[in-house]
Amino acid sequence: MGGNVGTCSTAITSNALTAIGLATGGAAIAAGVIVKQPALAVGGTCLAMVSLTGIVLMSVRSWITDVSAERHQLQLAARDLDAERTKYIASQAALQEERSRMRTDLANEQARTRQQLEQEREAIRQEFDDQRGQLICETFEETVRLIRAGLLDPQEPGAIGTVVPFPGHGHPAEHGQVRGRDVSR
């Protein structure tokens, strides 16, 4: 800000001196023509030309050093950058929110799937128990029918658990020969 004050005061001083020089030069030209002194008129003309040159140089300088258009473009770019930054932050927040929602949905879906699997497992277990009970009942009923039909008689000692020997082979003890480790020939 201090640089701007010095530049502004210098510009005001330059403008004031140029205006004084132009006014003095114009007055000298008028006085030289009125008094009929060409030297005074030429001096006034030179002073006016120097003042006009000063005005032109100050205009060129202000035109060259004027950065208001660039400053305006910079402000627009900064505004656009702020808008982009805001959009980016908002999209990041939305992304985080979406990720959080997806995690919650996934956890809920997993819990729902676990619960559904547990219900199905319980239903299968119940169905298995029902089928097992039904098979046990059918087995008992069939056993009772076989006992009533006389096919399974518990009083007959050979009816249940009879060992059927292979033809032509007997028990090794019946042959009198026992083969094994401790047997010597």
Residue, then its C-alpha position, 0 to 999 in steps of 0.5 A: m500500500g505504501g508503494n501505491v501512495g508514492t506512485c499516486s503522489t508522483a502521478i499527481t505531482s507530474n500531472a500538476l507540473t504538466a498542467i502548469g507547464l502547458a498553461t505557462g507555455g500557452a500564456a507565453i505563446a499568447a504574450g509573445v504574439i501580443v507583444k510581438q516577440p518571437a523568442l517568447a512565442v517560440g519559448g512558450t511553444c517549446l514549453a507547451m510541446v514539452s508539457l504535451t510530450g509529458i502528457v503523452l509519456m504519462s498516458v503511455r506509461s499508465w497504459i503500459t503499467d495499467v494492470s487493472a485488466e490483468r488484475h480483473q482476470l486474476q480476480l476472475a481466475a481466483r474466483d473460478l479457482d475458489a468455485e472449483r475448490t468448493k466443488y472439489i470439497a463438496s464432491q469429496a464430502a459427497l464421496q465420503e458420504e456415499r462410501s459411508r452409506m455403502r458400508t452401512d448398506l453392505a453391513n446391513e446386507q451382510a447381517r440380513t444374509r446371515q440372519q437369512l442363512e441362519q433361518e434356512r439352516e434352522a429350517i434344514r435342521q428342522e426338516f432333517d429332524d422331521q425326516r429322521g423322526q419319520l425314518i425312525c418311525e417307519t423303521f420301527e413300524e417295519t420292524v414290528r411288521l417283520i416281527r409280526a410276520g415272523l421274519l424276525d423272531p427274537q426267541e430264535p437264537g439263530a435268526i439274528g446275527t448268524v454268521v454264514p461260513f464260506p463254502g469249503h473253508g472252516h474255522p482255523a481252529e477246526h483244522g488243528q493248525v494255527r498259523g501265527r508267530d509263535v507257532s513252530r513247525 
